[in-house]
Amino acid sequence: MNIHFIAIGGSAMHSLAIALQRKGYHISGSDDAIFEPSRSRLKTEGLLPKRMGWDVANITSNLDAVILGMHAKEDNPELIRAKELGLKIYSYPEFIFEQSKDKTRVVIGGSHGKTSITSMILHVMNYHDREVDYMVGATLEGLDNPLHLTQENDFIVIEGDEYLSSALDRRPKFHLYQPNIALLSGIAWDHINVFPTFENYVEQFRIFIDSIVNGGILVYNEEDETVKHLAENTENPIRKHSYFTPDYHTEDNATILDAPEGELPLEIFGRHNLNNLAGAKWICQHMGVDEDDFYEAIATFKGASKRLERVAESENTVIFKDFAHSPSKVAATTAAVKEQYPDKKLIACLELHTYSSLNADFLKEYRHTLDKADEAIVFYSPDAVAIKKLNHVSVAQIEQAFLKQGLKIYTNPENFQSDLKNMDFDNAVLLMMSSGNYGGLELDSLKELI
């Protein structure tokens, strides 16, 4: 097949392009800007466009399909040309479904935890040499591409994102996969630029549950009241299995799971991760992995990229980076680190970077999310607020939103980086939470601080 990607540089799009080329398809692509790590990965695979920008000459009648990325707009000239030629145009999730419609589709959904749970499942499968197709939103040890597609594998494990599919398809991605087996980890209002009310956001998860095929399976977190309500009240004729956080304890900065066969030391930590582990176990069992084999494998799981990832460690200091940016993730991650290192000073740095986090009306959702930190810092860029065309956010609004005594707030990246590097990190844990880069901070440079 000849397939052209419009906006090939996206994090998911470029991984799909690589996966399809490895599968034997002929791939071309275009974009107006491509950043790292997508740029290097596409270049290595021979898929980096020779020049940036859109060119209608890329679109010919020889194409079997065009895949449209979320970055491309409705007035994109290549998209317009593809429509004129009557070519088949897929959104990213539509094409994933097309490639997996004859497989058992396992879809992991939820406002938080879905990347970690998907990663846990894939780690267990890889540990036991069980071949599955997959799509995950993070880099995993032992997997060189976040997306893998074959003709022969029976299962595909998909991280089910609730964000929109494309400029033409305004449905959430996870509505398109029609899972045979689904997991729902939790619901906490997010993406308010698309889902303006909590009720509207919750409705997307109800639709997701209804999209599970007849006779399919829903695994759900019974500790989340909204998830529990949706699961218990669905009229979809499916089997349902609830899960909850297992018993565990910490010893000498290590987390010990109280497993049926005895104590099991883990590489990961935090109540939210133990809850994720319980969900992953159910899914793996539905995929044919027994409980003992699951525990053997999960004991070696070190986490997904940017999910409580250890940047550096010395005798007295530890530095973590985490993708946490939504209120529920910030609270869970901060609490997890404090629980793991109760005798160390926790310095938590949060960058408000997303559309939701920079919205003045949404800020109140962050109330008390940094309470577990001994010292708390918030960084945000007024320029980012302006670029997103949002109302001005003041320092006073940030203070009122978090209600954290002693909260330090920075809007200038140079001042933030200078003060951060002059802090006392003796007997401390530094937690850096962001989906951005704090105005250009190289996190690896923090290693010099300890």
Buried (B, 14 or more C-beta within 10 A) or exposed (E): EEBBBBBBBBBBBBBBBBBBBBBEBEBBBBBEEBEEEBBEBBEEBEBBBEEEEBEBEBBBEEBEBBBBBBBBEEEBBBBEBBEEEEBBBBBBBBBBBEBBEEBBBBBBBBBBBBBBBBBBBBBBBBBBEBEBBBBBBBBBEEBEBBBBBBEEBBBBBBBBBBBBBBBBBEBBBBBBBBBBBBBBBBBBBBBBBBBEEBEEBBEBBBBBBEBBBEEBBBBBBBBBEBBBEBBEEBEBEBEBBBBEBBEBEEEEEEBBBEBEEEEBEBEBBBBBBBBBBBBBBBBBBBBEBEEEBBBBBBBEBBBBBBBBBEBBEEEEBBBBBBBBBBBBBBBBBBBBBBBBBEEBBBBBBBBBBBBBBBBBEBBEBBBEBBBBBEBBBBBBBEEBBEEEEBEEBEEEBBBEBBBBEEBBBBBEBEEBBEEBEEBEBEEBBBBBBBBBEBBEBEBEEBEEBB
